[in-house]
Amino acid sequence: KIEGNSIYSEEVIRQVIGLTPGEVANGQRLVKALSEDLDRLYGRSGFVQYEYDVAPAFKDNPQNPKEGVADFTVTITEGKQFSLRRLEFLGNTFTRDNVLRREVAVNEGDIYDKSLWEFSILKLNQLGFFDPIDKDKDAELRTDEERGELDINLRVAERGRNQIAFNGGLSGVGGSFFGLDYSTNNLLGRGESLSFQFAFGNRQKSILFSFTEPYIKDRPITVGFSLFTESRKFFGEGTILSQNVEAIGGAFGNQFDFLNASEENLFTQTTTGASLFASSPLSEFWRPRSRRLIQIARASRIGLSYSISRSSIADPPVNETGDTANFIPKVFDQPNITTSRLTPTLVYDTRNASIDPTAGQQLTLQLALAGIGGDVRTYQPTLSYTRFMAVRRKRSENPEVFGFRLVAGHVGSFGVTERIAQAQRSSLSFINGVPIYERFYLGDEFSIRGYNVRSIGPLVPLEVFVSSQKVEATNNAAGEITPVAGISETLRGQLRDLGTFTGASGSNSLLIDRQFRLLGGDTQLLGNFEYRVPIFGPIALAAFADIGTAFNLRSYGDQTFSTEFLGDLPFLSSLGGLTALAQRRNPQLAISPVSGALLVTGDRLLTRDQFENLRRVGPTDPVTGLPFGVQPIFLRGEAQTNTVARLSQSLFSKFSDYRSSVGGELRIQLPVVNVPFRFIYAYNPNARVAVLGEKKSLFRFSIGRTF
């Protein structure tokens, strides 16, 4: 029986309570419905003084002596309906009052809506400007029953708004460098975000600047931009082929030589770009009637970003001087690449904080499309779902929390422009039209914690072949090519055919090397699970489990890339030049024990057996060390290497080739940098120790959060 109600009918209240005559009397369910669900219903209409009383009456069931019957009389005290007269914020000494007020969904003068007030507390916590705000402890409600008005004083405690990190040292690729990362999420107390990153060194330079304005003309429309540039100087693969002594010493000498090599001998890769982005609550465009859908619209944001970047590689300055003694050959010819990308996003977020939340969930969907101008034609859908829930000490300020993150992503190409095709023919910078750095790799403290950075993904065999052209038979092993005289055109043609290699296919194909390289997958699935236990102050423990796989969802054909054609010496000097490769391809042929040349007599090439017979018969020319009548011949010309990425034979490229880690972390939150220092122990139950050298367990130190 329901008594005292006037705002809501008995039928509506019974629906909220959910108990019907004849059901088993569930006291816990009844109390929850009255203290939470019905309180929320009245609170939405401004009845903040709602109270209830339950009077149970128990009697025997005349139809079944073993059962009893319970009758409940629910008496409701609705109180007066209140409007919000005044909202005051206390404790925001730096953050401007309007920055907080614009996040509040209840306006002064409106009927007080408790659900909107709780949603406002959620939005304030998501700002990340304050310590966690408790909707009950930090909000003081004062009622004026005579006027039916309500005043709220909300107390906040501002937290550090800046994040600063320094880095620097020596790198085998980047040389010596120093870097600074600075960001603030509350610039001048206006709620704007600014970040600035730079790194300078003798091999690399990078600058990133971004700015975000969260409100435009007092509407929750966020806009921002970022600018970035990066340059990296490196020794080209043609350094070993040059006669530049200083460059060779820098590339292959000790660390001191490497760090002090002149930049005149280095190639420079430069990437410059910018992005624009905007987002808005979904409720700005969609106004559903259902209360549940209204809540979803308010907690969701839709966004759109556009980015454009250009990457180029410049030759060493020494190549512009015309000095052939110091000229460094260009082995791979990489064209300038422009990437133009548009990315729509949808984010549903009910987390109660932007940093270390204890409740709520976040769902993110995005689709990156490159191809509105530029050279790259790719699509990349991504789905991410994160959830947090308090498990123990739920009502304390620092509960024990279970959280997890699920991530799925895929990348593919819907076209290959001529410039990308040119890049694929000269390097492994693109795989089937997709930039190799956009393919998926797992492994590090932000994905699967027990594995090295980007160490999980398909492993592809790379087979290296040789092609050659303009081959001549000569008397000299090095220097200027001078065709040998005194041999027949038939023999000359035979020698040219021996030295003309046809790459990965054809009648004169020669495999000179085979290796394996991680080239990433087109799809990733990742799951991270954590149970976080606060210890005291800024110290916490976390048990974790990570599992994920980076694999190829589609089948790929093999992809071949080639160097430029260069003189066989010094290009193939490590392999002995075309002469040695011809003998390697035809092991029956004789070679000079003195010079390594092929041997001919008359109009025919000598085999090993024929040469040994001549040596036994003698006599030997004291000048050449060869039997009289035997002539040494070298093969010279231009050559290139042809590398075939056997994508069709990729290892560990299936969905079932997953990796996992379990372990624990000790986290220390530092107030100045606002990020935790982490000491991680990880055990890898399915590490491939023998095949890939992966570690079964490890300790590592890190800064930041996995999710």
Secondary structure, DSSP 8 states (H G I E B T S, - for coil): -EES--SS-HHHHHHHH---TTS---HHHHHHIIIIIHHHHHHTTT-TT-EEEEEEEEEE-TT-TT-EEEEEEEEEE-----EEEEEEEES-SSS-HHHHHTT-SS-TTSB--HHHHHHHHHHHHHH-SBS---TTTSEEEEEETTTTEEEEEEE--B---EEEEEEEEEETTTEEEEEEEEEEEEETTTTEEEEEEEEEESSEEEEEEEEEES-BTTBS-EEEEEEEEEEEEE--GGGGGS--HHHHHHHHS-HHHHHHS-GGG-EEEEEEEEEEEEEEEGGGT---SSHHHHHHHHTEEEEEEEEEEEEEEE--GGGGTT-TTT-----S----EEEEEEEEEEEEE--S-SSS-SSEEEEEEEEEEE-SSSS--EEEEEEEEEEEEEEESTTSSS-EEEEEEEEEEE-EES---HHHHHHHHH-SSEETTEEGGGSB-B-STTS-TTS-TT-BS-EEEEEEEEEEEEEEEES-SSSS--B--SS-HHHHHHHHHHH--BTTSSTT--EEEEEEEE--BSEEEEEEEEEEEEEETTEEEEEEEEEEEEE-SS----EEEE---EEHHHHTGGGTHHHHHHHHH-TTB-B-TTT--EEEETTEE-BHHHHHHHHHH--B-TTTSSBTT-EEEEEEEEEEEEEEE-GGG-BS-STT--EEEEEEEEEEEETTTTEEEEEEEEE-TT--HHHH---SEEEEEEES---
